[in-house]
Amino acid sequence: MAWFWLTLIYLLFLTTAQVVNKKALNKLDIDEVVFGASVQVATAVVSLFLVALTGWSFTFNSTSIPIFIGMVVVYFFAVSLYYMGLKKVDLSLTSILDSAGAIFSLILGTLILRENLDVGKVLGVVLIICSGLVLFLKNKGASFNKFSLIIIISSFFYALGAIFDKKLNSFGNPLSYIVLSFGFAGLSILLIHYKRTIKALKGSFRDKSFWTGITTNGLLYAFGFWSLFEAYNKGGEVSRMFPITLSGSVLVPIAGIVILKERNNIPRKIIALLIMVAGLWFLGK
């Protein structure tokens, strides 16, 4: 069960990061893809400092290199598409659309990693998706558009990326892998979109909010993914862990009640929370 609690720690960090991301994008006049890639690089830098304290360990060989290249390509699309959609889609709807990744992870984990498909796991995934739908179905302010579809497509790439993470994490320690995966993914996006990168950074280089945003996210992502990859080492399955990480679709609105004083639809949010807890229970069994 250690993997379960480590995954919940990851969820706490990433839920907070999601709120910070949206606030930063709403406040800053910056290219959303460049911002997302900058967060990836910041995560790698923070992790590099932590590696200096804990020790470096990652093995490149004929097996890990092809998988590593695949991981970089997958996260290039995942990050680019996600931040493109996040800029145009409400945070509450974004977190609901993310839950499509639970279905993708269940299918990919079964087909690629040969993880067992049992009734409890399927029921847990269904309950987590339902908990999000409880919040969304009566949200008249949200509408489905091409950017919503982009978020769903990005969730497929993130679920596929989790498969690569699970495999590559076995070639070294979690922090060393975070440095490599986030560093290469972030830098590849910045370099491929170099014209957008130069233009965006020129406008934001002296903006304190930009540096605060990517630094805060770098810290949250580094500690969050450190917990996640340690959970893989403790025996966590992608088809169980990935749906748990998507529980943020419910936790973000719940956090809004406490932190942002958002008092609307409290009964529905509480019902969604209870359904989510039931889903987590089935996945953690």
MOBEL-V355318 format. One record per backbone hydrogen bond with DSSP energy under -0.5 kcal/mol. CO is the residue of the C=O (numbers start at 1). NH is the residue of the N-H. If there is no record, write none. Layout:
# MOBEL-V355318
co: (CO;CO)
nh: (NH;NH)
This chain:
# MOBEL-V355318
co: (1;1;2;3;4;5;6;7;8;9;10;11;12;13;14;15;16;17;18;19;20;21;22;23;24;28;31;32;33;34;35;36;37;38;39;40;41;42;43;44;45;46;47;48;49;50;50;51;57;58;59;61;63;64;65;66;67;68;69;70;71;72;73;74;75;76;77;78;79;80;81;82;83;85;85;90;91;92;93;94;95;96;97;98;99;99;100;100;101;102;103;104;105;106;107;108;108;109;116;118;119;120;121;122;123;124;125;126;127;128;129;130;131;132;133;136;138;139;145;146;147;148;149;150;151;152;153;154;155;156;157;158;159;160;161;162;163;164;165;167;168;169;171;173;174;175;176;177;178;178;179;180;181;182;183;184;185;186;187;188;189;191;193;194;195;196;197;198;199;200;201;204;206;207;207;208;209;210;211;212;213;214;215;216;217;218;219;220;221;222;223;224;225;226;227;228;229;230;231;232;237;237;238;240;241;242;244;245;246;247;247;248;250;251;252;253;254;254;255;255;256;261;263;265;266;267;268;269;270;271;272;273;274;275;276;277;278;279;280;281;282)
nh: (4;5;6;7;8;9;10;11;12;13;14;15;16;17;18;19;20;21;22;23;24;25;26;27;28;30;35;36;37;38;39;40;41;42;43;44;45;46;47;48;49;50;51;52;53;53;54;55;173;60;61;65;67;68;69;70;71;72;73;74;75;76;77;78;79;80;81;82;83;84;85;86;87;88;89;94;95;96;97;98;99;99;100;101;102;103;103;104;105;106;107;108;109;110;111;112;113;115;118;122;123;124;125;126;127;128;129;130;131;132;133;134;135;136;137;139;140;142;149;150;151;152;153;154;155;156;157;158;159;160;161;162;163;164;165;166;167;168;169;170;171;172;59;177;178;179;180;181;182;183;183;184;185;186;187;188;189;190;191;192;193;194;197;198;199;200;201;202;203;204;205;207;208;210;211;212;213;214;215;216;217;218;219;220;221;222;223;224;225;226;227;228;229;230;231;232;233;234;236;235;240;241;242;244;245;246;247;248;249;250;251;252;254;255;256;257;257;258;259;260;262;263;266;269;270;271;272;273;274;275;276;277;278;279;280;281;282;283;284;285;285)
